[in-house]
C-alpha cells in the first residue's frame, strides 16, 4: 500500500484541520486555556501529579517579564518542578560523596505578540489595568517549555504548525504519537495556562511598572 507512507502526513494534516476548527485565527491564551489543548492521557497524568504535588499555581512560579516594545512582544517566564526526580542524575564520586540533583526544574515561556499595538488602540489614548489584562489574553500567544515532553511528544511541532510555538520545529512526534495523538501542550505549560487568571495580575504588574503606570 503506497498510501501507508503518507499515513502520518495525513494524520498531521487532520490534526491541523481539527485544531484550526477550534482556533479559527491566531491562537490566544484564552483559546489554550480550554481543555481542548491537551490529550486525555496527559490530563490524567496532570491530575495524578496534582494530587501528589498540589495544583500548578502552587508549583509554577512567575519569574519575570521580558519586554521588547520595539518588536511588539513580551515573554512571561515561569518556573516549575518536574514530576519525578531521576536516579540517573545521582552521581557518586570516587571519594564516596554523592551529588544528587534532587529536582528537575522546567521553564515555561509565554510570548504575547502585538501587545503594544493592542494597547495603543484604547480610544481615550490611555492604558488601563483592564486593557493590559485583556491584551494578555486576546493577543496572539506563542508557547515554549524546556521539558522533554514538549519536544518529543509533539507539542512544539503542532504548536509550530499553528504559528504558536516560540521556536521552530519540523520534527513530528513519532514514538509517543499513539499515546498522545493530539497533545498541544505539555503538562507544565498547560498547568500554567489553565490557571492563567492566577498569574495575569502579576504579569500585568510587571508591564505596568515598565509603562510607568504604578503609583509611587
Ligand atoms: Zn513541559
Boltz pocket constraint, residues with backbone or C-beta under 6 A from the ligand:
constraints:
  - pocket:
      binder: B
      contacts: [[A, 106], [A, 145], [A, 146], [A, 147], [A, 148], [A, 149], [A, 150], [A, 186], [A, 187], [A, 188], [A, 189]]
      max_distance: 6.0
